Amino acid sequence: MARKMYWVRYHEFANNYELAWTDNEVDRITAREQGFDHITRKNATTLARQERERAVYDAAFSGYADDHIWPFRYCRNMDFIDVHCRDKAYIVEA
């Protein structure tokens, strides 16, 4: 198994982004094609922490970004995340 790489895709605003990780070349190519940018693990966990802090202290501007880092291939669909992926996400410690 290859090492994990971390990805972010920003939308219209700075507090609106998706976080994901990949561990194989197929997912990495797909992530690049879908507009994800490669970032370090530290940056990914920082972004997730910032979203969790926004939910507590600035609720009006939270809820638009991922507060967990999801596996890229299997967890882009929210219905699938609820059923299958909650235990596979990278949980950010508060």
N, C-alpha and C positions, 0 to 999 in steps of 0.2 A: 504494500500500500504506500502510495506517495504521501508526501507531507501535505498538510492542509494549507490552502491559500485562502485568503479572506478578500471579500469583494464588497463594494458599495455602489449603489446606483441612486444618484440624486434625481429628484423631480423638480417641480417649479420653485421650491423654497429650500432654504438651508436646513430647516427642521423637517424635511419630507424626504426620506431615503429608505432604501431596503438594504439589509445586511445579509450576507450569505457566506458559506465556506464551501470549498471544493477539495476533493482529494484524488481526482483523476483528470487526465488530459481532455477527455471528451467534455466534461463539465466546464473546464477552463475555457475551451474554445467557444462553447455555447454562451458562457457568461460574457466574454468579450463581445460576441456578436449581438447580445442583448443590451449592450451599453453599460455593463458593470465595469468599474475601475478597480484594479488591484490595490489593496492597502495592506498595511501590516496588521498583525493580530492586536498589537497595542492600540492602533487607531480604531480598529473595529470594536474593541471592548470599551474604549473611551466614548465612541458614538452611542453605543448601547446604554452606557451609564448615564450619559447626558440626557437621553430620552427618558430614562427612569426618573431622574431628578426633576425633569420638566413636569412629569406627571404629578409629582408631589407639590412643587413650589410654583408652577406656572401652568396650571391645567388648561388654560385657554389655548396655549400653543403646543400642547402635547397630543399624542395619539396619532400623529401623522407619520411617525418613523418606527422602525423596528427597535424593540428594546431587548431582543435576543438575536443571536446570529444563527440563522437557519441553514440546514444542509441544502445546497443549491438544487440538486436534481429532484428531490422528492417533495419539497415543502414550499413550492411557489403557490399552491392552491390552499386557501385557508380551510376548506372543509377537510382536506387530507391532513393538514397540520393538527387540527383538533383531535382527530382520531388516532393518527399514527406517529406523529413526530414530536410530541411534547417532551418525550424522554430522550430524544436525540439532539435537541438544540443545545447550543453552547449557552449555558445560563450564566449571566453576568452577576457576580456577587456584588451586593450593595456595599 
